[in-house]
Amino acid sequence: MQLLRAEWKKHRTFREAWVGYLLGFAFLLLSLYMESSSSGLKWFGVQQDIYTYGATLTAFLIVIGLSRLFCYERERNTSCLLRTTKNGLTNSYAAKISLTVQYCAVVVAVIGMLSIVVNGYKFGFAEALGQITEGVYFAQVPMSNLAYCIVQYIFLLLGALYFAGFVLIVATIVKQSTWVIILCGGCFIAFLGYYYVGYLWIQGTWFGRVCDFLFHYGFSGFMLQESFSRLSATSGMLMGNWAQIWRPILFVIVTIIIEFAAVWLLWKRKELR
């Protein structure tokens, strides 16, 4: 617990993180304001918040906030101190991973709560507990409108942890926060460009099939919710099958565990040198 508090204290010294918070909060307020024209969609519109801005904002804050987490000691030339105490590397790694999970949870929770509260205030919460009649990614979902929105943000949290694991792996390899931001941010922007317009140009080609595979099994597809419906869909269905939702959930959880294990192996090897 003490090491975790120390990691949060170090995190508060990251100037880029505070700049990211200000930019992210401004972007969120602007996005919520611009949604006023689509308030007639009501809860169906809230479902699309993740599709429109939630995933992008989450990815931005993850890259900015976690880029220096595994680079801090190397950039400050204090990495040798981790080896001066028993289990120093192990305890420090556990604190950094705990911070990662907490950070992703806070980011998603803040975006989700503001989106639900602000949008609900615009058109009222009268239908919040009513049965969902239309879903973005699944044809039939046995829950209320509000519950489905919350579930979507839980899906976004899983995607955020998937992306955070990728960011940490890159950080343990390059050991420079600037390059972590460039590489990880560039990867997400590239996948985002493919998702919106790129697939139209390369659809049907071998390169398009490779990009489609990387997108739907990578972090971008899960953050944008597309992979949860695609990997749970049965043959011939365009939308996901809620009865098979366990398959993408299991896949992303196992992948996150593998990523965090890879971070430990890479970081331990580099720090022991």
N, C-alpha and C positions, 0 to 999 in steps of 0.2 A: 504493500500500500504506500509506503514511504517513497519507494522508487517511482511509483506511478504518479504521485504528486510532484516529484522532481521532474518527470518527463513533461507534465502539463506546465510546470513553471518554465521549462526551457521552451516549450511551444509558444508561450506568451511573449517570448523575446524575438520570435520570427517576424520581422517587419513585413515580409511579403504576405504573411497570413492575415495581418490586420488590414492591409490594403485589399486583399481578396475578400475579407468580410464586408468591407465598405462597398466595394464594387458589386459583390453578390447581393447584398441587401438592396442596393439601388436597382439592380436588374430585376429582382423579385418584385419590388414595388411597381416598377414600370410594367412588368408582365401582368400583374394583377390588375393594374389600371387599364391596360389595353384590352383586357378580357371583358370589360363592361359591355362591349357590343355583342358578345356571345352569351350574355347571361340568360337569354331565353332557352338555351340548351339545358339549363339547370344542372342536375347531378350528372347527366351525360357529359356536360362540358367539364365538370370537375374531374371526371375520369381521364380526360385528355390532357390535364395539366402536366402529367408526367411526360406525355408524348411531346408537348409543346415546349416546355421550359424546365420542368423538374429535373429530368435526367441531365440536361446540359449544365444547369447550375450546380447540381451535386458533383458532377465530374470536375467542374472548374474548382470548386472548393476543396475537393480531395487532392487534386494536383498541387494547388497552392499550399494547403495546410499540411500535407504529409511528405512533401518532396524532400524536406531536410531532416526528417525523423531519423533515418539511418545514415545520414551524412554529417550530422552535427558534430560528433566526436572527431571524425576525420578532418573536417574543415577547421575545427578549433584546436587540432593537434592534442587532443586529450584521450584518444582511443587507448593509449597505454594504461590509463588508470583503470580500465575495465578489467584488466588482468591482475590487478594488485590485491583483489579480495577473492575469497572462495566463492565459486559460482557467480562471479561477477557478470560474465557474459550471459549466462542463463537467466539470471534475475533481470538484467537489463533488457534482454530480448522479450521476456514475459511482460514487462512494463510497457514496452513500445507496442507490442501487439494489443495489449489491453487498451492503450490510448487509441490505437487505430480503430478498434471496434466501437469504443465510446464516441469517438469523433464522428464516425460515419452515422451512428445512431442519432446523435444530436443534430447533425446537418439535415438528415432526412426528416426527423421529427419536427424541426422548426419549419422547414419548407411545407411539410404536409399539414401541420396545424394552421399555419397562416393561410394556406390555400383553401382549406376546408372552411375555416371561420370567415374569411373575407368573402368568399364566394357564397357561402351559406347566408351571410348577412344580406347580400344583394337580393336574393330571391326567396329567402326564408328557409327554415328547416322543417317545414310541414311534411315534406316527402322524404326526409332523411331516413326514417325507419321503415319506409314502405318498401315492398318487394321490388327489386331491380327489374326493369322491363327491357332495358337495352344496354348491352355491354360493348366496349370497344374491342376487346380481344376474345371474349368467350360468348357463345350464343346463349347459353343458359347458366346462370349462377344462382345457387340456392341461398341468397342472403339479401340483406337490405342495401339500399344505395350507399348509406354511410359506411356500413361494414365492408362493402366492396372497395370503396375508396381507401379505407384503412389497409385492406389486404394488398392493394396495389402499391401502397407506400412500403409495406413489408417486403414486397417483391423488389422495390427499388433499393431497399436496404441490402438485400442479398446481392443485387447487381453492384451496389456501391462497394461492398466488401470484396467482391470479385475484382473490381477495378483497383481498389486499394492494394490488394495483394500484388497485382501487376506493377503498380507504382513502387511498392517496397522492393520487389525483385530488381527493377531497374536501378533503384537507389543503391542497393547493395553491390551492384556491378559497377556503375559509373562513379559513385561516391562524390558527385557534384550536383548540388540541388538545381543549379541552372540548367544543366543538361537533362535532369529528371523532368523538369517542367517542359522543356522543349520536346523531348521524346514522347513522353506520356500524353501531353496535351496534343501533340501532333497526331498521335495514333487515334485518339478519340475524335478529333476533328475530321480525320480521313474517313473513319467509319461513319461518322455523321453525314459527311458529304455523299458517301456511297448510299446510305439509307434514303436520303431525300432525292437525289438526282442521279448519282453515279450508276446505279443498277440499270437505268434506262439505256445507257450507252454500251454497256458490256454484257447485257443480258443474253444468255444463250451461248456465250463463248466459254472456253475453258477457264479463262481468267475470271470471268463472271461467276462461274461455279465455285472457284477457289475463294473469291471474296465473299460469296454468299455463305459458304461454310464457315469462314473465319468470323463473319459478322454474327451469325446465329448461335455459334458455340463460344463466342468471345464475350467479353464484358459489355460491349456496346449493345448487343442484342438483348441482354438481360436488363440493362438499365433502362432501355427504351420499351421494355415489356414484350417486345416482339418474340423473343425466344421462348417465353413462358407459354405463349399460345402455339407457336410453331412446333415445339418439341412435345406438346401434349395433344396435338391434333391427331385424329385418326385418319385413315386413308380416305382421300376424297373430300376431306373437310377443309375449308379455308380458315375457320376459326378454331380456337382451342377447345378441347374436351375437358371440362372441369373434373370429371372422374379420373383423368390421367394426369392431373396437375402435379402429382407426386414425382413424376419422372424428371421434369426440369428442375424442381426444387432439390431433389436428391443429387442431380448432376452438379448444380452450382455449389451446393454445400461441400461435396467431395472435392471439387476443384479448388474452393477456397482453402480447405485443409491442406491440399497438396501445395498450393502457393505459399502458405505460411510456413510449411515444412521446408520448402525450397529457400525461403528467406533465411531461415535459421541456418541451414547448411552453408549457404553462400556467405552470410555474414560471419559465422563462426570461423570459416576457413580464412577469410580475409583478415579478421581481427587477430587471429592467432599467429599470423606471419610476423 
